[in-house]
Amino acid sequence: MSDQDAQSRLAAPEPDVSDSAERRCIQRFLAMRRGEPWFWVVIDGERIPLRDISVDGFAITAEAPPAAGEAFDFVLHREGVPDQIRGRAQSVNFIAPVSQAGCRYLELKGDGMERLRDWLIALVIMNASVRISEKDAAAIVAGPSLI
């Protein structure tokens, strides 16, 4: 690879928020339990049910990308559970025909990443149709996308 090729790869533009291509390579999970929203995000004081969630980010129903594609603060929580995860995220894609915005985490505060992994492991175990160990659930959470 030439120096010019390397420089052009490093200078690649940021993704356009209107681009609808899937960006997450890690497994994502429907943010539902027993057919009801189980994961929520609060953005600018508005509580919004998540469509899906992963260790990389989340998707929500939205008429436009949150914060017009700029970084924004958020709080994640689970239905009926008092703990929260705070952080900053950015919309990385927007699919207008289905009103969906995909957001990636820029920062999870404190032990947010560890707590998020625990939440997702619990979700996998609760929703599994067969008995599954915590170790297997953790491998699913950390593994590549199956979708």
Beta strands, then each sheet from edge to edge (+ up, - down):
strand 1: 29-30
strand 2: 32-33
strand 3: 36-37
strand 4: 39-43
strand 5: 46-53
strand 6: 57-61
strand 7: 72-78
strand 8: 84-95
strand 9: 100-108
sheet 1: 1+ 5- 4+ 7- 8+ 9- 6+
sheet 2: 2+ 3-
end
